[in-house]
Amino acid sequence: MFTNWPLMAGLPRLAELIRRLNAPYRSRVGREAELRTMRRANSADMAVIFAVCSIALVGITGSAIDLSRRVLAKSELQQRLDTALREAALAPAGRRVATAEAVFDADTPQSIAQIASRSFQIEAGGLSGTATAAVPTTLSSVLGVRSLAVQASGRVAADAVGQDATEPVDGS
């Protein structure tokens, strides 16, 4: 009845093994032989279970590693953007965007993130900027995830010229 179900298919065999092991006429040596046979029969099943669990564990571990790399890359990107906005606040009014772009492009640390885009805009209240990057994954590629997106935003007020006053905007 349930022989098509993978878990139910082994039940009659298991029941037969248990009946044999509990048979009163069996010697201790016979029981040990039956146990060895049962262990050998289950070793192939254990190999399959181990393989499936290993893939899951690698995926989970890879996700944890890659998410921590994403947090590190976001922090670096935010710091780079804030530095560019601070320097732009000190520049003359007509050169703020160009200064921000030059400082952002010049500050190239050995980061794991690959910068995808950056933009700076003059607003009524000051200067704002956004930057996006992609963080290549390590072990998460087993699950099909090739990269993680990172975004950072910031704003410096027009009255903050000459002061250290950038206002980060959370843009995960």
C-alpha positions in Angstrom: 0.0 0.0 0.0 2.7 2.5 1.0 5.5 0.9 -0.9 5.8 3.9 -3.3 6.7 6.2 -0.4 10.5 6.2 0.1 10.2 6.2 3.9 7.5 3.4 4.0 9.3 1.2 1.5 11.9 0.1 4.1 9.4 -0.7 6.9 8.7 -4.3 5.9 12.4 -5.0 5.7 13.0 -3.4 9.0 10.2 -5.3 10.6 11.6 -8.6 9.3 15.0 -7.7 10.7 13.6 -6.9 14.1 11.6 -10.2 14.1 14.7 -12.1 13.3 16.8 -10.3 15.9 14.2 -11.1 18.6 13.7 -14.8 17.6 14.4 -17.0 20.6 16.3 -19.7 18.6 18.9 -17.2 17.3 22.3 -17.2 19.0 24.2 -14.1 20.0 26.5 -14.5 17.1 23.6 -14.6 14.7 22.1 -11.4 16.1 25.5 -9.6 15.8 25.7 -10.8 12.2 22.2 -9.4 11.6 23.2 -6.1 13.2 26.3 -5.9 10.9 24.1 -6.5 7.9 21.7 -3.8 9.0 24.5 -1.4 9.5 26.0 -2.1 6.1 22.5 -1.6 4.5 22.1 1.8 6.2 25.6 3.1 5.3 24.5 4.0 1.8 21.5 5.8 3.2 23.8 7.7 5.6 26.0 8.7 2.7 23.1 10.3 0.8 21.8 12.0 4.0 25.3 13.3 4.7 25.7 14.7 1.1 22.4 16.5 1.3 23.1 17.9 4.8 26.6 19.0 3.7 25.2 21.1 0.8 22.8 22.7 3.2 25.5 23.4 5.8 27.8 24.9 3.1 25.0 27.1 1.9 24.1 28.3 5.5 27.8 28.9 6.3 28.3 30.7 3.0 25.3 32.9 3.6 26.6 33.9 7.1 30.1 34.7 5.6 28.7 36.6 2.7 26.3 38.6 4.8 29.2 39.7 7.1 31.2 40.6 4.0 28.2 42.7 2.8 28.0 44.5 6.2 31.8 45.3 5.9 31.4 46.5 2.3 28.5 48.7 3.3 30.5 50.3 6.1 33.4 50.9 3.8 31.2 52.4 1.1 29.4 54.6 3.6 32.7 55.9 5.0 34.0 56.6 1.5 30.8 58.5 0.6 30.9 60.5 3.9 34.5 61.5 3.2 33.6 62.7 -0.2 30.6 64.8 1.1 32.8 66.3 3.9 35.4 67.4 1.4 32.7 68.8 -1.0 31.3 70.8 1.9 34.6 72.6 2.2 34.9 73.3 -1.5 33.6 76.5 -3.2 29.9 76.4 -4.1 30.4 75.9 -7.9 32.9 73.0 -7.4 31.2 70.8 -4.8 29.9 68.1 -7.1 33.2 67.8 -8.9 35.1 67.8 -5.6 32.9 65.1 -4.2 33.3 62.9 -7.3 37.1 63.4 -7.3 37.4 62.6 -3.7 35.2 59.5 -4.0 37.1 58.2 -7.0 40.5 59.0 -5.4 39.7 57.1 -2.2 40.0 53.5 -3.5 40.7 51.2 -0.7 41.3 47.5 -1.2 37.6 46.7 -0.8 35.7 43.5 -1.6 32.9 45.6 -3.2 32.9 46.5 -6.8 31.5 50.0 -7.2 28.6 50.0 -9.6 27.6 53.7 -9.6 27.9 56.9 -7.6 26.1 60.2 -7.9 26.1 63.6 -6.2 23.4 66.2 -6.4 23.2 69.8 -5.2 19.9 70.3 -3.2 18.4 73.4 -1.7 19.6 72.3 1.7 23.1 71.2 0.7 24.6 68.3 -1.1 23.6 64.6 -1.2 25.1 61.5 -2.6 24.4 57.9 -3.2 26.7 55.0 -4.2 25.9 51.4 -5.0 28.3 48.4 -5.2 28.2 44.7 -5.7 29.8 42.3 -3.3 30.8 39.0 -5.0 29.7 35.9 -2.9 32.0 33.1 -1.8 30.2 30.0 -0.6 26.7 31.3 -1.3 27.3 30.7 -4.9 26.4 27.0 -4.1 22.9 28.3 -3.6 23.0 30.3 -6.9 23.6 33.8 -5.4 26.5 35.4 -7.3 26.6 38.9 -5.7 24.9 41.0 -3.1 23.9 44.6 -3.7 25.1 47.4 -1.3 23.9 51.0 -1.2 25.0 53.9 0.8 23.5 57.4 1.0 24.5 60.6 2.7 23.7 64.3 2.9 25.6 67.4 4.0 23.8 70.5 4.9 24.6 73.8 3.2 25.2 75.5 6.5 27.7 72.8 7.5 30.5 74.3 5.3 33.7 74.1 7.3 32.1 71.8 9.9 32.2 68.0 10.3 28.5 67.4 9.8 27.5 64.7 7.3 24.1 63.1 7.9 24.1 59.4 6.7 20.8 58.2 5.3 20.3 54.5 5.8 19.9 52.9 2.3 20.5 49.2 2.7 
